[in-house]
């Protein structure tokens, strides 16, 4: 019964916010489902992959640096504090592709909750961003 009430509140909001685009409707339904279920979700918005990790900033920072090292992505800049972190790296050119910049931003959302944002290149690369996130998450287990 409790979950039905959540859906009764969330579903009309999803429809009102969604507009006419099919992609917007599906995105809104995904957001609505995450809100109603209280689940964490990965979002890819305007070139940035966004996710919340249940670890402190320093641990996510170290896992991110380790993932960069294992991928042979040279880190060009990195900084961390108790509330945030940032890693910039270069993704070497492969085949006919040119090299890309990589930016990982960390933001403390709670004592053991860190928001991570991953961006590959100027316009983003969702598949590569998800792969990098998976590498980082595997180091946090």
N, C-alpha and C positions, 0 to 999 in steps of 0.2 A: 504493500500500500504506500509506504514511504517513497519508494522509487517512482511510483506512478505520479505522485504529486510533483516530484522533480521534473518529470517529463512534461507534465501539464504546464509547468512554468517555462521550461527551456524550449520546448517545441515552438510555441508561438513567437518567442524571441528570435529563434533561428529563421523562421519564415519571414519575419519583418526585416531582419538584418540582411538576409540573403540577396534580395533583389531578383533580377531575372536570369543572371548567368548560371549555367549548370555548374561550372567550377565553383562559383561562390556558394551555391546551395550545398554542394558536397563538402566544401571546406567548413561551412557553418554547421552542418550536421556533425562533422567530426569534432569540432569545438564543443558543440552542444553535448555530444556523447561523453566527452572528456569531463565536462563540468558536471553533468548528471551523475556520472559514475565515479567521480573523484579520482580518475586515473591520470597518470602522467602521459604526455604525448609529445612526439617529435613534430615540430612545425618547420616548414620551409617557406619563408616569407621574404620576398624581394631579394633573393640571393643569399640570405642568411639561414642556416640551419639552427634552430633554437631547441633547447632541451634543459630540463632541470635534473640535476644529479643529487642523490642523497649522500653527499660527502662535503667536507669543508673545502674552502677555496684552495688552501695549500696542497691538499691531497690531489685535487683535480688538476692543479697546476703541474705538479710533479708527474702525474700520469700523462698529461699532454706533452710535456717535454720528452718523456720516455718514448711516446709514440712518434714524435718528430725524429728522434735519434734512430729508432728502428726503421723508419721509412727513408732515412737518408735525406731528410728535408733540412737544410741548414737554417738554424734559427738566427735571424738577423737582429731581433730585439725581443727582450722579455723583461717583464716586471710583475711583481706581485706584492700585495699587501693583505691585511686581514679581511678587507672587504671587496677586493677586486684583483684582477690579473689580466695580463695581455701578453700574447705570444705572436710574433710575426715571423714567418718563415718563407723560404723560397722553394717552390716545387720545381725540380729540374725539368728541362725539356725532354720529351720522349718522342721518338719517331719524327713526324712532321709537325708536332705541336711546339709552341713556344713555352717558355717557363711561365709559371703563374705565382702570384703572391698568395699567401695564406695568412689569415688573421683569426686568432682564437681569442675571444673575450670572455672573461669570467666575472660574475657578479654575485656577491653573497646575498642570499634571500632569507637565510636563517642560519642558526648555529651549524647545522649539518645539511644545508641545502644550497647548492650553487647552480646558478643559471649559466649555461654555456652557449655561446654564439660562435658558429664556424662559418667563415666566408672564404671561398676559393676564387681568386681572380676578381675582376671588376664586376662581372655579372653573376657570379656564383656557379657552382657545379654541384647539383644536389647529390648525385651518385657518389662522387668523391668525398663530399662533406659527410655523408652518412657512413662511408667506410672509415673515415678518420674518427668519427664519433664512436663507432664500434670498437676501434683500436683503443681509444681512451677508456671506454667502459670496461673492456676486458682487463685492463690494468687496475681497475678499482674493485675487482671481486675479491 
